[in-house]
């Protein structure tokens, strides 16, 4: 889990849980930076773009990588 924003190094972070939907998880899925307003996924650790959600356990993205021939971590 992020302790500071990878972009601006702020520790002013908000943990976000999804209320519903296919990626709902009983815990934090996203970390929002209150200073630069960027969003990061809890598992993938990557910046989330507008409309993008963090797949639970980063599984969806891992599958995409495997299909693209990059292997699974
Ligand atoms: Zn930030």
PDB file of the backbone (N, CA, C, O) and the ligand in Angstrom, with CONECT records:
HET     ZN  A 101       1
ATOM      1  N   UNK A   1       0.851  -1.209   0.000  1.00  0.00           N
ATOM      2  CA  UNK A   1       0.000   0.000   0.000  1.00  0.00           C
ATOM      3  C   UNK A   1       0.878   1.247   0.000  1.00  0.00           C
ATOM      4  O   UNK A   1       1.892   1.302   0.695  1.00  0.00           O
ATOM      5  N   UNK A   2       0.483   2.240  -0.780  1.00  0.00           N
ATOM      6  CA  UNK A   2       1.249   3.477  -0.865  1.00  0.00           C
ATOM      7  C   UNK A   2       1.209   4.247   0.449  1.00  0.00           C
ATOM      8  O   UNK A   2       0.171   4.319   1.106  1.00  0.00           O
ATOM      9  N   UNK A   3       2.328   4.810   0.818  1.00  0.00           N
ATOM     10  CA  UNK A   3       2.379   5.650   2.017  1.00  0.00           C
ATOM     11  C   UNK A   3       2.588   7.108   1.616  1.00  0.00           C
ATOM     12  O   UNK A   3       2.320   8.022   2.395  1.00  0.00           O
ATOM     13  N   UNK A   4       3.066   7.308   0.401  1.00  0.00           N
ATOM     14  CA  UNK A   4       3.160   8.675  -0.094  1.00  0.00           C
ATOM     15  C   UNK A   4       2.900   8.665  -1.594  1.00  0.00           C
ATOM     16  O   UNK A   4       3.050   7.637  -2.255  1.00  0.00           O
ATOM     17  N   UNK A   5       2.516   9.803  -2.113  1.00  0.00           N
ATOM     18  CA  UNK A   5       2.187   9.902  -3.530  1.00  0.00           C
ATOM     19  C   UNK A   5       3.452   9.741  -4.371  1.00  0.00           C
ATOM     20  O   UNK A   5       4.436  10.447  -4.151  1.00  0.00           O
ATOM     21  N   UNK A   6       3.432   8.803  -5.344  1.00  0.00           N
ATOM     22  CA  UNK A   6       4.618   8.606  -6.184  1.00  0.00           C
ATOM     23  C   UNK A   6       4.925   9.838  -7.039  1.00  0.00           C
ATOM     24  O   UNK A   6       6.058  10.032  -7.480  1.00  0.00           O
ATOM     25  N   UNK A   7       3.920  10.653  -7.264  1.00  0.00           N
ATOM     26  CA  UNK A   7       4.098  11.815  -8.132  1.00  0.00           C
ATOM     27  C   UNK A   7       4.640  13.035  -7.383  1.00  0.00           C
ATOM     28  O   UNK A   7       5.675  13.590  -7.751  1.00  0.00           O
ATOM     29  N   UNK A   8       3.927  13.446  -6.326  1.00  0.00           N
ATOM     30  CA  UNK A   8       4.311  14.694  -5.648  1.00  0.00           C
ATOM     31  C   UNK A   8       4.874  14.448  -4.248  1.00  0.00           C
ATOM     32  O   UNK A   8       5.224  15.394  -3.543  1.00  0.00           O
ATOM     33  N   UNK A   9       4.959  13.179  -3.849  1.00  0.00           N
ATOM     34  CA  UNK A   9       5.533  12.787  -2.550  1.00  0.00           C
ATOM     35  C   UNK A   9       4.696  13.218  -1.352  1.00  0.00           C
ATOM     36  O   UNK A   9       5.153  13.140  -0.212  1.00  0.00           O
ATOM     37  N   UNK A  10       3.482  13.669  -1.607  1.00  0.00           N
ATOM     38  CA  UNK A  10       2.595  14.066  -0.514  1.00  0.00           C
ATOM     39  C   UNK A  10       2.172  12.843   0.293  1.00  0.00           C
ATOM     40  O   UNK A  10       2.038  11.745  -0.248  1.00  0.00           O
ATOM     41  N   UNK A  11       1.966  13.044   1.582  1.00  0.00           N
ATOM     42  CA  UNK A  11       1.416  11.964   2.404  1.00  0.00           C
ATOM     43  C   UNK A  11      -0.044  12.218   2.721  1.00  0.00           C
ATOM     44  O   UNK A  11      -0.642  11.540   3.557  1.00  0.00           O
ATOM     45  N   UNK A  12      -0.600  13.189   2.054  1.00  0.00           N
ATOM     46  CA  UNK A  12      -2.005  13.556   2.220  1.00  0.00           C
ATOM     47  C   UNK A  12      -2.851  12.669   1.297  1.00  0.00           C
ATOM     48  O   UNK A  12      -3.365  13.130   0.277  1.00  0.00           O
ATOM     49  N   UNK A  13      -2.985  11.407   1.666  1.00  0.00           N
ATOM     50  CA  UNK A  13      -3.658  10.435   0.811  1.00  0.00           C
ATOM     51  C   UNK A  13      -5.011  10.031   1.365  1.00  0.00           C
ATOM     52  O   UNK A  13      -5.228  10.007   2.577  1.00  0.00           O
ATOM     53  N   UNK A  14      -5.910   9.717   0.457  1.00  0.00           N
ATOM     54  CA  UNK A  14      -7.221   9.220   0.869  1.00  0.00           C
ATOM     55  C   UNK A  14      -7.388   7.804   0.314  1.00  0.00           C
ATOM     56  O   UNK A  14      -7.172   7.561  -0.874  1.00  0.00           O
ATOM     57  N   UNK A  15      -7.772   6.883   1.185  1.00  0.00           N
ATOM     58  CA  UNK A  15      -7.983   5.500   0.771  1.00  0.00           C
ATOM     59  C   UNK A  15      -9.431   5.340   0.317  1.00  0.00           C
ATOM     60  O   UNK A  15     -10.354   5.783   1.000  1.00  0.00           O
ATOM     61  N   UNK A  16      -9.620   4.715  -0.820  1.00  0.00           N
ATOM     62  CA  UNK A  16     -10.966   4.604  -1.382  1.00  0.00           C
ATOM     63  C   UNK A  16     -11.363   3.140  -1.564  1.00  0.00           C
ATOM     64  O   UNK A  16     -10.622   2.329  -2.119  1.00  0.00           O
ATOM     65  N   UNK A  17     -12.564   2.842  -1.073  1.00  0.00           N
ATOM     66  CA  UNK A  17     -13.146   1.511  -1.242  1.00  0.00           C
ATOM     67  C   UNK A  17     -14.235   1.589  -2.294  1.00  0.00           C
ATOM     68  O   UNK A  17     -14.977   2.570  -2.325  1.00  0.00           O
ATOM     69  N   UNK A  18     -14.358   0.591  -3.154  1.00  0.00           N
ATOM     70  CA  UNK A  18     -15.450   0.569  -4.117  1.00  0.00           C
ATOM     71  C   UNK A  18     -16.712   0.067  -3.429  1.00  0.00           C
ATOM     72  O   UNK A  18     -16.679  -0.889  -2.655  1.00  0.00           O
ATOM     73  N   UNK A  19     -17.808   0.721  -3.722  1.00  0.00           N
ATOM     74  CA  UNK A  19     -19.084   0.344  -3.103  1.00  0.00           C
ATOM     75  C   UNK A  19     -19.738  -0.835  -3.821  1.00  0.00           C
ATOM     76  O   UNK A  19     -20.485  -1.602  -3.213  1.00  0.00           O
ATOM     77  N   UNK A  20     -19.461  -0.975  -5.088  1.00  0.00           N
ATOM     78  CA  UNK A  20     -20.095  -2.051  -5.852  1.00  0.00           C
ATOM     79  C   UNK A  20     -19.372  -2.247  -7.160  1.00  0.00           C
ATOM     80  O   UNK A  20     -18.294  -1.693  -7.371  1.00  0.00           O
ATOM     81  N   UNK A  21     -19.961  -3.036  -8.041  1.00  0.00           N
ATOM     82  CA  UNK A  21     -19.329  -3.275  -9.330  1.00  0.00           C
ATOM     83  C   UNK A  21     -18.459  -4.508  -9.313  1.00  0.00           C
ATOM     84  O   UNK A  21     -18.227  -5.100  -8.259  1.00  0.00           O
ATOM     85  N   UNK A  22     -17.977  -4.897 -10.472  1.00  0.00           N
ATOM     86  CA  UNK A  22     -17.239  -6.157 -10.611  1.00  0.00           C
ATOM     87  C   UNK A  22     -15.905  -6.163  -9.862  1.00  0.00           C
ATOM     88  O   UNK A  22     -15.356  -7.228  -9.580  1.00  0.00           O
ATOM     89  N   UNK A  23     -15.388  -4.988  -9.543  1.00  0.00           N
ATOM     90  CA  UNK A  23     -14.078  -4.946  -8.889  1.00  0.00           C
ATOM     91  C   UNK A  23     -14.186  -4.615  -7.409  1.00  0.00           C
ATOM     92  O   UNK A  23     -13.198  -4.257  -6.767  1.00  0.00           O
ATOM     93  N   UNK A  24     -15.407  -4.741  -6.870  1.00  0.00           N
ATOM     94  CA  UNK A  24     -15.596  -4.451  -5.458  1.00  0.00           C
ATOM     95  C   UNK A  24     -14.713  -5.342  -4.581  1.00  0.00           C
ATOM     96  O   UNK A  24     -14.583  -6.542  -4.822  1.00  0.00           O
ATOM     97  N   UNK A  25     -14.130  -4.750  -3.596  1.00  0.00           N
ATOM     98  CA  UNK A  25     -13.289  -5.496  -2.670  1.00  0.00           C
ATOM     99  C   UNK A  25     -13.550  -4.939  -1.276  1.00  0.00           C
ATOM    100  O   UNK A  25     -13.731  -3.733  -1.109  1.00  0.00           O
ATOM    101  N   UNK A  26     -13.569  -5.803  -0.290  1.00  0.00           N
ATOM    102  CA  UNK A  26     -13.842  -5.373   1.075  1.00  0.00           C
ATOM    103  C   UNK A  26     -12.589  -4.767   1.688  1.00  0.00           C
ATOM    104  O   UNK A  26     -11.977  -5.322   2.601  1.00  0.00           O
ATOM    105  N   UNK A  27     -12.239  -3.634   1.163  1.00  0.00           N
ATOM    106  CA  UNK A  27     -11.025  -2.950   1.612  1.00  0.00           C
ATOM    107  C   UNK A  27     -10.646  -1.890   0.596  1.00  0.00           C
ATOM    108  O   UNK A  27     -11.420  -1.575  -0.308  1.00  0.00           O
ATOM    109  N   UNK A  28      -9.472  -1.352   0.746  1.00  0.00           N
ATOM    110  CA  UNK A  28      -9.037  -0.260  -0.122  1.00  0.00           C
ATOM    111  C   UNK A  28      -8.682  -0.760  -1.517  1.00  0.00           C
ATOM    112  O   UNK A  28      -7.960  -1.746  -1.668  1.00  0.00           O
ATOM    113  N   UNK A  29      -9.200  -0.065  -2.545  1.00  0.00           N
ATOM    114  CA  UNK A  29      -8.846  -0.400  -3.924  1.00  0.00           C
ATOM    115  C   UNK A  29      -8.018   0.693  -4.586  1.00  0.00           C
ATOM    116  O   UNK A  29      -7.188   0.432  -5.457  1.00  0.00           O
ATOM    117  N   UNK A  30      -8.268   1.936  -4.144  1.00  0.00           N
ATOM    118  CA  UNK A  30      -7.552   3.057  -4.755  1.00  0.00           C
ATOM    119  C   UNK A  30      -6.974   3.954  -3.683  1.00  0.00           C
ATOM    120  O   UNK A  30      -7.497   4.039  -2.571  1.00  0.00           O
ATOM    121  N   UNK A  31      -5.897   4.617  -4.030  1.00  0.00           N
ATOM    122  CA  UNK A  31      -5.316   5.640  -3.173  1.00  0.00           C
ATOM    123  C   UNK A  31      -5.363   6.958  -3.940  1.00  0.00           C
ATOM    124  O   UNK A  31      -4.804   7.078  -5.030  1.00  0.00           O
ATOM    125  N   UNK A  32      -6.033   7.937  -3.357  1.00  0.00           N
ATOM    126  CA  UNK A  32      -6.132   9.243  -4.009  1.00  0.00           C
ATOM    127  C   UNK A  32      -5.199  10.224  -3.319  1.00  0.00           C
ATOM    128  O   UNK A  32      -5.161  10.302  -2.091  1.00  0.00           O
ATOM    129  N   UNK A  33      -4.451  10.966  -4.112  1.00  0.00           N
ATOM    130  CA  UNK A  33      -3.610  12.023  -3.563  1.00  0.00           C
ATOM    131  C   UNK A  33      -4.441  13.296  -3.465  1.00  0.00           C
ATOM    132  O   UNK A  33      -4.978  13.771  -4.466  1.00  0.00           O
ATOM    133  N   UNK A  34      -4.545  13.844  -2.266  1.00  0.00           N
ATOM    134  CA  UNK A  34      -5.376  15.042  -2.070  1.00  0.00           C
ATOM    135  C   UNK A  34      -4.677  16.296  -2.598  1.00  0.00           C
ATOM    136  O   UNK A  34      -5.319  17.329  -2.786  1.00  0.00           O
ATOM    137  N   UNK A  35      -3.400  16.214  -2.831  1.00  0.00           N
ATOM    138  CA  UNK A  35      -2.672  17.402  -3.279  1.00  0.00           C
ATOM    139  C   UNK A  35      -2.624  17.522  -4.802  1.00  0.00           C
ATOM    140  O   UNK A  35      -2.976  18.570  -5.346  1.00  0.00           O
ATOM    141  N   UNK A  36      -2.195  16.471  -5.497  1.00  0.00           N
ATOM    142  CA  UNK A  36      -2.121  16.580  -6.960  1.00  0.00           C
ATOM    143  C   UNK A  36      -3.293  15.889  -7.646  1.00  0.00           C
ATOM    144  O   UNK A  36      -3.403  15.903  -8.872  1.00  0.00           O
ATOM    145  N   UNK A  37      -4.181  15.273  -6.830  1.00  0.00           N
ATOM    146  CA  UNK A  37      -5.427  14.683  -7.337  1.00  0.00           C
ATOM    147  C   UNK A  37      -5.223  13.465  -8.227  1.00  0.00           C
ATOM    148  O   UNK A  37      -6.137  13.071  -8.951  1.00  0.00           O
ATOM    149  N   UNK A  38      -4.050  12.868  -8.186  1.00  0.00           N
ATOM    150  CA  UNK A  38      -3.840  11.656  -8.978  1.00  0.00           C
ATOM    151  C   UNK A  38      -4.398  10.463  -8.214  1.00  0.00           C
ATOM    152  O   UNK A  38      -4.539  10.498  -6.991  1.00  0.00           O
ATOM    153  N   UNK A  39      -4.712   9.402  -8.964  1.00  0.00           N
ATOM    154  CA  UNK A  39      -5.254   8.189  -8.358  1.00  0.00           C
ATOM    155  C   UNK A  39      -4.316   7.039  -8.676  1.00  0.00           C
ATOM    156  O   UNK A  39      -3.817   6.902  -9.793  1.00  0.00           O
ATOM    157  N   UNK A  40      -4.094   6.220  -7.665  1.00  0.00           N
ATOM    158  CA  UNK A  40      -3.232   5.050  -7.852  1.00  0.00           C
ATOM    159  C   UNK A  40      -3.959   3.798  -7.409  1.00  0.00           C
ATOM    160  O   UNK A  40      -4.721   3.816  -6.442  1.00  0.00           O
ATOM    161  N   UNK A  41      -3.719   2.711  -8.122  1.00  0.00           N
ATOM    162  CA  UNK A  41      -4.334   1.450  -7.759  1.00  0.00           C
ATOM    163  C   UNK A  41      -3.618   0.826  -6.583  1.00  0.00           C
ATOM    164  O   UNK A  41      -2.406   0.976  -6.424  1.00  0.00           O
ATOM    165  N   UNK A  42      -4.369   0.130  -5.768  1.00  0.00           N
ATOM    166  CA  UNK A  42      -3.816  -0.465  -4.563  1.00  0.00           C
ATOM    167  C   UNK A  42      -2.892  -1.641  -4.883  1.00  0.00           C
ATOM    168  O   UNK A  42      -1.851  -1.809  -4.249  1.00  0.00           O
ATOM    169  N   UNK A  43      -3.283  -2.460  -5.877  1.00  0.00           N
ATOM    170  CA  UNK A  43      -2.482  -3.643  -6.172  1.00  0.00           C
ATOM    171  C   UNK A  43      -1.477  -3.418  -7.298  1.00  0.00           C
ATOM    172  O   UNK A  43      -0.296  -3.740  -7.168  1.00  0.00           O
ATOM    173  N   UNK A  44      -1.964  -2.860  -8.404  1.00  0.00           N
ATOM    174  CA  UNK A  44      -1.065  -2.635  -9.542  1.00  0.00           C
ATOM    175  C   UNK A  44      -0.043  -1.554  -9.211  1.00  0.00           C
ATOM    176  O   UNK A  44       1.096  -1.594  -9.675  1.00  0.00           O
ATOM    177  N   UNK A  45      -0.474  -0.580  -8.392  1.00  0.00           N
ATOM    178  CA  UNK A  45       0.437   0.501  -8.036  1.00  0.00           C
ATOM    179  C   UNK A  45       0.641   1.505  -9.152  1.00  0.00           C
ATOM    180  O   UNK A  45       1.530   2.353  -9.079  1.00  0.00           O
ATOM    181  N   UNK A  46      -0.185   1.411 -10.189  1.00  0.00           N
ATOM    182  CA  UNK A  46      -0.045   2.308 -11.326  1.00  0.00           C
ATOM    183  C   UNK A  46      -1.046   3.449 -11.233  1.00  0.00           C
ATOM    184  O   UNK A  46      -2.095   3.332 -10.599  1.00  0.00           O
ATOM    185  N   UNK A  47      -0.694   4.555 -11.880  1.00  0.00           N
ATOM    186  CA  UNK A  47      -1.622   5.680 -11.902  1.00  0.00           C
ATOM    187  C   UNK A  47      -2.848   5.294 -12.714  1.00  0.00           C
ATOM    188  O   UNK A  47      -2.731   4.720 -13.796  1.00  0.00           O
ATOM    189  N   UNK A  48      -4.026   5.612 -12.185  1.00  0.00           N
ATOM    190  CA  UNK A  48      -5.275   5.317 -12.877  1.00  0.00           C
ATOM    191  C   UNK A  48      -5.716   6.537 -13.670  1.00  0.00           C
ATOM    192  O   UNK A  48      -5.724   7.657 -13.159  1.00  0.00           O
ATOM    193  N   UNK A  49      -6.079   6.308 -14.912  1.00  0.00           N
ATOM    194  CA  UNK A  49      -6.565   7.394 -15.756  1.00  0.00           C
ATOM    195  C   UNK A  49      -8.055   7.606 -15.507  1.00  0.00           C
ATOM    196  O   UNK A  49      -8.711   6.806 -14.841  1.00  0.00           O
ATOM    197  N   UNK A  50      -8.568   8.693 -16.054  1.00  0.00           N
ATOM    198  CA  UNK A  50      -9.991   9.010 -15.950  1.00  0.00           C
ATOM    199  C   UNK A  50     -10.822   7.805 -16.380  1.00  0.00           C
ATOM    200  O   UNK A  50     -10.628   7.277 -17.476  1.00  0.00           O
ATOM    201  N   UNK A  51     -11.747   7.366 -15.525  1.00  0.00           N
ATOM    202  CA  UNK A  51     -12.636   6.272 -15.882  1.00  0.00           C
ATOM    203  C   UNK A  51     -12.054   4.888 -15.667  1.00  0.00           C
ATOM    204  O   UNK A  51     -12.765   3.890 -15.787  1.00  0.00           O
ATOM    205  N   UNK A  52     -10.785   4.819 -15.355  1.00  0.00           N
ATOM    206  CA  UNK A  52     -10.140   3.528 -15.138  1.00  0.00           C
ATOM    207  C   UNK A  52     -10.352   3.088 -13.689  1.00  0.00           C
ATOM    208  O   UNK A  52     -10.372   3.918 -12.780  1.00  0.00           O
ATOM    209  N   UNK A  53     -10.510   1.788 -13.478  1.00  0.00           N
ATOM    210  CA  UNK A  53     -10.647   1.293 -12.114  1.00  0.00           C
ATOM    211  C   UNK A  53      -9.538   0.284 -11.835  1.00  0.00           C
ATOM    212  O   UNK A  53      -8.926  -0.274 -12.747  1.00  0.00           O
ATOM    213  N   UNK A  54      -9.305   0.074 -10.558  1.00  0.00           N
ATOM    214  CA  UNK A  54      -8.279  -0.885 -10.151  1.00  0.00           C
ATOM    215  C   UNK A  54      -8.899  -2.281 -10.088  1.00  0.00           C
ATOM    216  O   UNK A  54      -9.790  -2.517  -9.272  1.00  0.00           O
ATOM    217  N   UNK A  55      -8.448  -3.208 -10.933  1.00  0.00           N
ATOM    218  CA  UNK A  55      -8.993  -4.564 -10.860  1.00  0.00           C
ATOM    219  C   UNK A  55      -8.546  -5.223  -9.556  1.00  0.00           C
ATOM    220  O   UNK A  55      -7.414  -5.048  -9.105  1.00  0.00           O
ATOM    221  N   UNK A  56      -9.448  -5.972  -8.977  1.00  0.00           N
ATOM    222  CA  UNK A  56      -9.132  -6.622  -7.717  1.00  0.00           C
ATOM    223  C   UNK A  56      -7.893  -7.509  -7.862  1.00  0.00           C
ATOM    224  O   UNK A  56      -7.810  -8.328  -8.777  1.00  0.00           O
ATOM    225  N   UNK A  57      -6.960  -7.340  -6.975  1.00  0.00           N
ATOM    226  CA  UNK A  57      -5.692  -8.093  -6.955  1.00  0.00           C
ATOM    227  C   UNK A  57      -4.874  -7.874  -8.225  1.00  0.00           C
ATOM    228  O   UNK A  57      -3.918  -8.607  -8.477  1.00  0.00           O
ATOM    229  N   UNK A  58      -5.236  -6.886  -9.018  1.00  0.00           N
ATOM    230  CA  UNK A  58      -4.508  -6.566 -10.252  1.00  0.00           C
ATOM    231  C   UNK A  58      -4.596  -7.714 -11.261  1.00  0.00           C
ATOM    232  O   UNK A  58      -3.746  -7.828 -12.144  1.00  0.00           O
ATOM    233  N   UNK A  59      -5.611  -8.557 -11.135  1.00  0.00           N
ATOM    234  CA  UNK A  59      -5.666  -9.769 -11.949  1.00  0.00           C
ATOM    235  C   UNK A  59      -5.969  -9.476 -13.424  1.00  0.00           C
ATOM    236  O   UNK A  59      -5.366 -10.076 -14.314  1.00  0.00           O
ATOM    237  N   UNK A  60      -6.895  -8.561 -13.675  1.00  0.00           N
ATOM    238  CA  UNK A  60      -7.265  -8.274 -15.065  1.00  0.00           C
ATOM    239  C   UNK A  60      -6.066  -7.798 -15.867  1.00  0.00           C
ATOM    240  O   UNK A  60      -5.846  -8.239 -16.995  1.00  0.00           O
ATOM    241  N   UNK A  61      -5.289  -6.888 -15.272  1.00  0.00           N
ATOM    242  CA  UNK A  61      -4.131  -6.363 -15.988  1.00  0.00           C
ATOM    243  C   UNK A  61      -3.069  -7.437 -16.162  1.00  0.00           C
ATOM    244  O   UNK A  61      -2.412  -7.503 -17.201  1.00  0.00           O
ATOM    245  N   UNK A  62      -2.897  -8.279 -15.146  1.00  0.00           N
ATOM    246  CA  UNK A  62      -1.908  -9.353 -15.247  1.00  0.00           C
ATOM    247  C   UNK A  62      -2.259 -10.268 -16.412  1.00  0.00           C
ATOM    248  O   UNK A  62      -1.377 -10.745 -17.126  1.00  0.00           O
ATOM    249  N   UNK A  63      -3.552 -10.511 -16.598  1.00  0.00           N
ATOM    250  CA  UNK A  63      -3.997 -11.358 -17.698  1.00  0.00           C
ATOM    251  C   UNK A  63      -3.674 -10.704 -19.035  1.00  0.00           C
ATOM    252  O   UNK A  63      -3.227 -11.368 -19.970  1.00  0.00           O
ATOM    253  N   UNK A  64      -3.899  -9.415 -19.114  1.00  0.00           N
ATOM    254  CA  UNK A  64      -3.595  -8.689 -20.347  1.00  0.00           C
ATOM    255  C   UNK A  64      -2.106  -8.775 -20.657  1.00  0.00           C
ATOM    256  O   UNK A  64      -1.723  -9.001 -21.806  1.00  0.00           O
ATOM    257  N   UNK A  65      -1.269  -8.597 -19.651  1.00  0.00           N
ATOM    258  CA  UNK A  65       0.176  -8.669 -19.857  1.00  0.00           C
ATOM    259  C   UNK A  65       0.570 -10.055 -20.354  1.00  0.00           C
ATOM    260  O   UNK A  65       1.401 -10.189 -21.252  1.00  0.00           O
ATOM    261  N   UNK A  66      -0.038 -11.092 -19.758  1.00  0.00           N
ATOM    262  CA  UNK A  66       0.310 -12.462 -20.140  1.00  0.00           C
ATOM    263  C   UNK A  66      -0.039 -12.696 -21.616  1.00  0.00           C
ATOM    264  O   UNK A  66       0.713 -13.334 -22.352  1.00  0.00           O
ATOM    265  N   UNK A  67      -1.179 -12.173 -22.023  1.00  0.00           N
ATOM    266  CA  UNK A  67      -1.586 -12.329 -23.424  1.00  0.00           C
ATOM    267  C   UNK A  67      -0.629 -11.604 -24.353  1.00  0.00           C
ATOM    268  O   UNK A  67      -0.391 -12.047 -25.477  1.00  0.00           O
ATOM    269  N   UNK A  68      -0.092 -10.512 -23.894  1.00  0.00           N
ATOM    270  CA  UNK A  68       0.811  -9.724 -24.732  1.00  0.00           C
ATOM    271  C   UNK A  68       2.220 -10.317 -24.729  1.00  0.00           C
ATOM    272  O   UNK A  68       3.122  -9.803 -25.391  1.00  0.00           O
ATOM    273  N   UNK A  69       2.397 -11.402 -23.978  1.00  0.00           N
ATOM    274  CA  UNK A  69       3.687 -12.086 -23.995  1.00  0.00           C
ATOM    275  C   UNK A  69       4.705 -11.539 -23.012  1.00  0.00           C
ATOM    276  O   UNK A  69       5.899 -11.808 -23.138  1.00  0.00           O
ATOM    277  N   UNK A  70       4.240 -10.771 -22.028  1.00  0.00           N
ATOM    278  CA  UNK A  70       5.176 -10.204 -21.066  1.00  0.00           C
ATOM    279  C   UNK A  70       5.315 -11.071 -19.811  1.00  0.00           C
ATOM    280  O   UNK A  70       6.135 -10.781 -18.939  1.00  0.00           O
ATOM    281  N   UNK A  71       4.512 -12.132 -19.725  1.00  0.00           N
ATOM    282  CA  UNK A  71       4.584 -12.992 -18.546  1.00  0.00           C
ATOM    283  C   UNK A  71       3.837 -12.378 -17.383  1.00  0.00           C
ATOM    284  O   UNK A  71       3.416 -11.223 -17.439  1.00  0.00           O
ATOM    285  N   UNK A  72       3.676 -13.149 -16.341  1.00  0.00           N
ATOM    286  CA  UNK A  72       2.943 -12.701 -15.153  1.00  0.00           C
ATOM    287  C   UNK A  72       3.916 -12.655 -13.989  1.00  0.00           C
ATOM    288  O   UNK A  72       4.706 -13.573 -13.771  1.00  0.00           O
ATOM    289  N   UNK A  73       3.836 -11.562 -13.251  1.00  0.00           N
ATOM    290  CA  UNK A  73       4.738 -11.443 -12.102  1.00  0.00           C
ATOM    291  C   UNK A  73       4.308 -12.355 -10.977  1.00  0.00           C
ATOM    292  O   UNK A  73       4.951 -12.387  -9.928  1.00  0.00           O
TER     293      UNK A  73
HETATM  294 ZN    ZN A 101       0.318  13.704  -5.323  1.00  0.00          ZN
END
